[in-house]
């Protein structure tokens, strides 16, 4: 299994590794420039959305196909440290985009002797995400599965120690339920944008907030809202 990669000696200085740090710096700068233009083009729709009850992200969604919409450096580092503290070896991401969050998680997988699996429906984004992981020196510990995540993740073997949900919001519950039987006890689940897509993600937040479903959850005021859950199955 891919996450059975053996940890041999010094793994690579984590986020302080020169290739990782350089690639992340470049990508965060590129994302800032491109996404500013995307939101400028989307501004009329965002303003109109205010009168129809839609959030900024929901109104701008049609314009976001080629946007980065990355995690912040703060949140990326937080996920990296969480994965390290959990000793997560099988790390999965739904919605990798151009691979910024993927680099944080793949860097953690390298440190734990594990493996990172990302998903991306857009072929161009998937290709570029793989190139960015290569530039960061993390290809050996990572992969991006192109296509529908419900199909590409179906063959994934467990146990999954860490799951990050950041793709299409109406798929958070289907993807979580697909992975749920494969979650390791104590697995960590992060989900982004729970504030900016409050209405769309309400069923998801309700699901992970119900302890009878096996999760302990808190909502963090990081960026546009992040849920943090720990899988605690009854049996």
Wavefront OBJ file of the C-alpha trace (Angstrom):
o trace
v 0.000 0.000 0.000
v 1.332 3.493 -0.808
v 1.242 4.764 2.761
v 3.507 1.905 3.788
v 6.506 3.887 2.528
v 9.261 3.250 5.026
v 10.710 6.108 7.050
v 14.462 5.904 6.558
v 16.676 8.321 8.440
v 16.202 12.087 8.236
v 13.088 12.834 6.186
v 13.713 16.375 5.038
v 13.287 19.331 7.440
v 9.538 19.554 6.898
v 8.349 22.979 5.759
v 11.869 24.346 6.247
v 13.177 22.199 3.411
v 14.537 24.567 0.754
v 12.492 23.163 -2.145
v 9.288 23.081 -0.096
v 9.736 26.611 1.255
v 10.663 28.059 -2.148
v 7.737 26.398 -3.940
v 5.215 27.471 -1.311
v 6.463 31.064 -1.358
v 6.181 31.212 -5.150
v 2.703 29.654 -5.200
v 1.276 31.853 -2.450
v 2.520 34.924 -4.339
v 1.092 33.673 -7.640
v -2.236 32.859 -6.002
v -2.516 36.314 -4.481
v -2.064 37.995 -7.867
v -4.340 35.748 -9.904
v -7.157 35.510 -7.371
v -7.266 39.300 -7.000
v -8.040 39.506 -10.737
v -10.626 36.724 -10.489
v -12.531 38.471 -7.718
v -12.326 41.791 -9.571
v -14.048 40.170 -12.566
v -16.594 38.563 -10.249
v -17.369 41.804 -8.398
v -20.637 42.593 -10.230
v -21.970 39.109 -9.429
v -20.834 39.440 -5.811
v -22.678 42.759 -5.443
v -25.800 41.278 -7.028
v -25.520 38.300 -4.701
v -25.855 40.565 -1.683
v -29.439 41.246 -2.743
v -30.279 37.547 -3.204
v -28.806 36.231 0.037
v -25.778 34.540 -1.519
v -22.365 34.646 0.137
v -19.357 36.181 -1.604
v -17.944 32.783 -2.517
v -21.279 31.442 -3.735
v -21.786 34.464 -5.983
v -18.227 34.258 -7.321
v -18.263 30.474 -7.806
v -18.831 30.552 -11.615
v -15.641 32.616 -11.962
v -13.437 30.356 -9.840
v -12.608 27.567 -12.295
v -9.012 28.729 -12.792
v -8.533 30.457 -9.444
v -6.142 29.119 -6.822
v -8.340 29.805 -3.740
v -5.498 28.448 -1.592
v -5.285 27.749 2.093
v -3.462 30.463 3.980
v 0.093 29.909 5.174
v -1.271 29.900 8.737
v -3.820 27.181 8.016
v -1.423 25.168 5.869
v 1.122 25.111 8.669
v -1.610 24.239 11.189
v -2.675 21.211 9.126
v 0.957 20.187 8.679
v 1.584 20.295 12.435
v -1.688 18.493 13.173
v -0.766 15.705 10.775
v 2.661 15.423 12.398
v 1.238 15.321 15.924
v -1.258 12.650 14.835
v 1.540 10.695 13.154
v -0.724 10.567 10.101
v 0.598 8.228 7.447
v -2.370 7.963 5.087
v -3.368 11.554 4.265
v -6.182 12.311 1.824
v -7.415 15.557 0.267
v -10.624 16.247 -1.640
v -10.069 19.229 -3.935
v -6.371 19.893 -4.490
v -6.641 22.742 -7.027
v -3.075 23.765 -7.936
v -1.578 21.873 -5.012
v -0.720 24.472 -2.370
v -2.488 22.649 0.462
v -1.189 19.413 -1.053
v 2.387 20.506 -0.456
v 1.742 21.148 3.241
v 0.139 17.714 3.612
v 2.674 15.852 1.470
v 5.471 17.438 3.512
v 3.844 15.969 6.618
v 3.556 12.567 4.906
v 7.273 12.642 4.146
v 8.033 13.321 7.811
v 5.808 10.480 9.051
v 6.959 8.005 6.421
v 3.491 8.006 4.918
v 1.761 9.014 1.695
v -0.477 11.846 0.542
v -3.314 11.328 -1.960
v -4.988 14.375 -3.457
v -7.900 14.655 -5.872
v -8.672 17.179 -8.583
v -11.402 17.072 -11.220
v -9.872 19.687 -13.545
v -7.175 17.999 -15.717
v -5.034 21.136 -16.031
v -5.108 21.791 -12.296
v -4.284 18.134 -11.555
v -1.294 18.241 -13.914
v 0.014 21.499 -12.450
v -0.514 20.258 -8.884
v 1.673 17.235 -9.666
v 4.322 19.541 -11.147
v 4.233 21.704 -8.011
v 4.644 18.665 -5.778
v 7.613 17.655 -7.919
v 9.136 21.133 -7.637
v 8.796 20.822 -3.858
v 10.647 17.498 -3.955
v 7.626 15.558 -2.713
v 6.676 13.329 -5.650
v 7.839 10.176 -3.898
v 5.372 10.733 -1.068
v 2.377 12.002 -3.015
v -0.095 11.590 -5.853
v -3.010 13.550 -7.316
v -5.909 11.471 -8.644
v -7.602 13.210 -11.563
v -11.362 13.028 -12.052
v -14.481 12.614 -9.951
v -13.341 12.127 -6.350
v -16.192 9.713 -5.638
v -14.713 7.455 -8.302
v -10.991 8.111 -7.835
v -11.111 7.633 -4.053
v -13.330 4.532 -4.118
v -10.360 2.109 -4.441
v -8.344 3.888 -1.737
v -7.184 1.532 0.985
v -7.461 2.406 4.656
v -6.912 3.165 7.365
v -7.079 6.894 6.601
v -5.497 8.998 9.343
v -6.163 12.501 8.002
v -8.787 13.876 5.604
v -9.034 17.414 4.235
v -12.254 18.453 2.469
v -11.879 21.473 0.195
v -13.568 20.600 -3.116
v -17.130 21.251 -4.293
v -19.139 21.949 -1.180
v -22.181 19.818 -2.043
v -19.862 16.797 -2.160
v -18.457 17.119 1.370
v -20.977 14.649 2.816
v -20.731 12.099 -0.048
v -16.918 12.140 0.075
v -16.868 11.889 3.866
v -19.273 8.955 3.818
v -17.175 7.271 1.123
v -14.064 7.529 3.312
v -15.831 6.983 6.651
v -15.571 3.153 6.663
v -11.826 3.542 6.072
v -11.135 6.104 8.806
v -8.743 5.069 11.553
v -9.956 5.628 15.127
v -8.779 9.105 16.058
v -8.550 10.212 12.443
v -8.553 13.985 11.906
v -10.945 15.616 9.445
v -10.602 19.249 8.377
v -13.194 20.987 6.175
v -12.701 24.468 4.747
v -15.149 27.317 3.992
v -17.816 26.438 6.555
v -18.535 30.157 7.108
v -18.349 31.372 3.513
v -20.628 28.538 2.331
v -22.733 28.518 5.485
v -26.023 27.567 3.813
v -24.593 24.960 1.467
v -22.530 23.323 4.197
v -25.126 23.421 6.962
v -26.119 19.739 6.417
v -22.432 18.775 6.567
v -21.775 20.801 9.732
v -24.916 19.344 11.323
v -23.722 15.829 10.458
v -20.215 16.162 11.912
v -21.569 18.035 14.959
v -23.838 15.140 15.915
v -21.798 12.931 18.258
v -24.027 9.975 17.432
v -22.408 9.969 13.980
v -19.018 9.289 15.553
v -17.390 12.725 15.444
v -16.169 15.256 17.991
v -16.156 18.624 16.210
v -15.252 22.251 16.732
v -15.487 25.198 14.346
v -12.398 27.385 14.058
v -12.366 31.020 12.951
v -9.519 30.488 10.516
v -9.896 32.120 7.102
v -13.439 31.523 5.844
v -14.204 29.051 8.619
v -12.753 25.603 9.256
v -14.284 22.594 10.958
v -11.990 20.239 12.853
v -13.323 16.791 13.693
v -11.937 13.656 15.282
v -13.408 10.288 14.347
v -14.499 8.366 17.432
v -16.592 5.413 16.276
v -18.779 3.645 18.814
v -17.270 0.232 18.070
l 1 2 3 4 5 6 7 8 9 10 11 12 13 14 15 16 17 18 19 20 21 22 23 24 25 26 27 28 29 30 31 32 33 34 35 36 37 38 39 40 41 42 43 44 45 46 47 48 49 50 51 52 53 54 55 56 57 58 59 60 61 62 63 64 65 66 67 68 69 70 71 72 73 74 75 76 77 78 79 80 81 82 83 84 85 86 87 88 89 90 91 92 93 94 95 96 97 98 99 100 101 102 103 104 105 106 107 108 109 110 111 112 113 114 115 116 117 118 119 120 121 122 123 124 125 126 127 128 129 130 131 132 133 134 135 136 137 138 139 140 141 142 143 144 145 146 147 148 149 150 151 152 153 154 155 156 157 158 159 160 161 162 163 164 165 166 167 168 169 170 171 172 173 174 175 176 177 178 179 180 181 182 183 184 185 186 187 188 189 190 191 192 193 194 195 196 197 198 199 200 201 202 203 204 205 206 207 208 209 210 211 212 213 214 215 216 217 218 219 220 221 222 223 224 225 226 227 228 229 230 231 232 233 234 235
